[in-house]
Each structure stands twice: as structure tokens, then as C-alpha cells.
């Protein structure tokens, strides 16, 4: 019995994954030779850019739907809204509000459709959301490569290719760049701390925490612990799952808007790529599993995952005199985190 308890403690994903990442991050940082100030600033920037995207994964996990790789659809909704507004040449506050409204509307509609699909494949949500992401990406590419300038009229010719059809690879977002990042920017000996944006991410985390402690949150937890028991308790599980996916999509769309306005320019056809994988990896790096996720897992995971993500190329350069190995290691870290966490989950279930 004691051996069983010790084994369970050993394979406790909430502790072992963050500890492994903490060790790897510290080792890679020491080898990289990068200053603590540089790494801290870079990690803080990525905390702001990716914080809401990672938080958008929590409620589907609590609802028993696993990791929602379809948040990439929410990211594409935000980018589509942005391109539509830019093509209509709507600038200033009106443009920002239009982008937010349109991105939410698109993510709600797509989330509703995806929720219906996932209700038909219960128990296989993760693999289905991956396929949905690939399908949505193909439609997205078709719309903006062939639809703009043909079926869809475009007033702003600056974003269209010289042939008159299709959007350029890169679109300048200077009109929206850092519109909110500079609020309450605290500078301390080389450190730049955007207090307002940190509070925005924490506010979203607080909203999710509050939501999970309301009646809706209790129903989500009940559905996550067992759909049959939840239905016996009078909960419409199918409708609840649709609401969960819609909420996840809306958060992902808002998170992608924060990400893009921070950068100030985005690659139309690739900016959303890996948003799902990196967000899932960051959540798992913080100690979450495919059945349990909390706010602290998201916040801790962002710091651990992106610290290793930042220092690995320079560490690879210094260790092997080949920076390309560090770049390859970035992809290995992302997919390896997911695989490692899934292995630990299987171990725990079989013990």
C-alpha cells in the first residue's frame, strides 16, 4: 500500500512536469549566457501575449473535454475580423471596437458549430479538435488567398497582392500596435513591467476562477466528472458543452487580438499556426492534465515553458556551436511536453 502511494506521488503530473521544466530551464539559462534581465523581459512579454490563449483551455478541460486544440479556430476568427476591418479602412477606436465585436461574433458562431460536432464524438474530443483545426486552416487560407479581391470586394488595396487577388503575406498593424501595452509601464533598472497588461491577464484568470465557482461552473465540473451523473442531476450536458466551447473560442479570439496588437504586424497565413500546440504545452508544463486544469497551472506554465523556449537556441549555440539545434529543440519541447504529460496521465490511470 505504501509503495502504491509513493508511486502515485512519483507520477503526480502536477509536480513532476513543472519540476522537470524548472530544471531544464535553469540549466539552459546557465548555458545560454543570457542575462536575467533579458530573459525576464522576454518571458513577461510572452506572458502578456499568450496568457489569455492559455487560459482559454481551462474550462473545456474541467468540463471533461480534454485539451481544446480548436482554439486555433478562435485565433483565426480574430485575424479574419482584423482583416475585414482593415480592408474597410476603419481606424482608431471605432476600428478596435469593430474588430472586437466581429471577432467575438465569428468565434461564437464557429464555437456553436464545433460544440455540436464534439457532442457527436464524446470521448474523442482532442483528436477531433486537431482535425477541425486543420480543416479550418484550409478554409481560412482559401478565403484570404482566393476570396479577397474576387468574391469579397476590398476597399483597402494596400493589403492586396499586386495581381489584385489575395491578401499579402504580412499586414502592418501600426494603427493598433501597443495601444494598451504602454499603460502603467513600470521601468526598474532595465526591467520593463507593463502593469496594466499583467492585470488584464490576471483579470481574465480571475473571471474564469469566479465562473467556475458559480452555478454554471458547478455544472461544468459535474459534467466533467461524469456526463451520465450530470444528466441524472437534470443538467443538459450537450448544451453545456456547447457553451463551454463557445466560451473557449471567445477567449481564444480575444487572446489572439492581444497577441497581434502587441507585435504590431502579423503574418496573415502563419500567425495562428502553433497557437494551439504552444498554449496546450504551456498549460501542461504548469502541471495540468487532460482531466484537471487550474488557473495556477496556466500562469506557472507560461513562465516555465517560455523561459525554456527563449533560452534554448542560444544554449544550443553554446553547447554544440549550432543554433539550429536550439530551434529544433523548441519544437521538441512543445510536442514533447504534450507527449510527456499524456504518458504521465496514462501511468496514473493504470496504477
Steps between C-alpha positions, in 0.01 A plus 500: 500500500781739586680412177184580308466837671864584431458401137194724473702786646782430256265519203313803626486711185430817697852481646723296273446692175561850648806371686646355180436826316646705783817292493534515120430874493760575766762280332434648153509854641838440664640357178350771279684784673198729463445755773218458747361842404472404133336166573257655750393771252449246224304261721284785628424604142392147415296482820299796371478370143401141579337526842137518388553232234625256763219592739247423225588131534403461864119478491486227229742290708283545810196401292669168415567588136879490521732747333311716253734519201219679315599828667697552179158560341440778751838647409410491131167668580688791655731527199211480255318776689815710496545460126137581426519820707832603345365432152214740577757756622346548843766650729516637854275398788218413261727255321612334823141461623394367160777240508404390851129475417555316171755258647263414786211451256706270276635299792149455645363369169796269442503389863131409473571286194807335653309430822234311303769295327671413829170386649497225238850378582505490878822352632693593186486878529876561495572323173189648339596856598841443339330397175260794525800731532654362179168531316441856621852599399436375145177702476677805645779475242248461218298805605795737527705361211220474246189661647631850570493701181264262321186410696581741784557863391788680672513878539854506641722400206818523711437159657429329167764331284608671179288264290190638677402171662600377844638667810871574538706272723560775758259772608612804698307562821670826592161662562436247778853426619552526876171686543467372856844355576649834602243570772664491843837396359738472795875516427744381767870467415450357154183311585183606320188391686168578321283499809175566316536204263608271782185602686294433185629142482448451873150648466411240240639234732289639783189500279553134414558417867179680594308335218607155614359576845157606374209269421628474144842398631352234726310358203821499296680308775210256527508436125876452521471240775242298306245598238253230602493616862466860384200412282337318790545820702299686235789664312473533122853375434494551122393863531753554778784362286402735217510797738844389624642485146348837409657656811836342417482633142413853613791505746735367231389772257556774757834346591611502137403867469718581802782300342476677164473854635808438712704397195364773269521287186379154420564236238154448357547133420721386788435722805247254641710191436608315814282722721317186609808280551703762687204595720428136586869438569520803730194384696641149538841636598333667797376167633158468337372176353240417238248454782600771745606860444510802727591866466836449669592232247456749217691783666790283619513310172538816291809604694659155498425413138601833352815530711625178345368612162705823516831368627519172302635642168791679666563201723517280189743744341729498803485124558521371143606812308180461300204728570279290273500224763351746745227591251419133447495457876223759522267278298615198697414679825149587380403155374711322762315676781166376370632146450667495844184621673285245317738220602479609864120505472494145366735387777276650767186340353660156483636504855 
